[in-house]
Amino acid sequence: MEVLTRDDVAPGRVELRGSMDIYAAAELHQQLLDLLSTRQRLELDLSGVDEIDTSGVQLLMSTKRAAAAQGRALSLVAHSPGVLETLELCQLLGFFGDPVVETAGARS
């Protein structure tokens, strides 16, 4: 999993690339918490996430809760098809509360 800060695109934007799975979860969790501690707002660009498993979903949920506990904002943007499909399958789009332009069920 590759983590790229993209403050040049938008303040607090972080682009994630690769697999958000059990193998990347522990390291990625610490990276996201470190980034969250230095920013009032963190925006996770998920367009480069090619696959996500339940560990990845738990990681996103944990990071969202940590942000709320610290009084910081976390949002998910540019959901990849795999992320979108998984969040819909787990019925978690509402948990994150981020606007999604296209739903997985609307794709052919």
C-alpha angles and dihedrals in degrees: 000000000000121000117199124182109221104186086143089067098039132343110267095009116148121184118211120203130185134015119346096202142128091283093058100032102091096047093040092049092058092045091052093047090050091051091046091054091058099045135057089211129030122191116192114207104206098180092108096050104110096183138008130189132189090280089058091049091049089049092054091047092048092049091049090052092046090052092051092048090053094046091247131130125243123184134175119221138177094021112204115231091255093051092045093049093049094047090049092047089052090043091235104129089098092050091062093040094207121143114253118197097200129027123217091239091058093059121091 
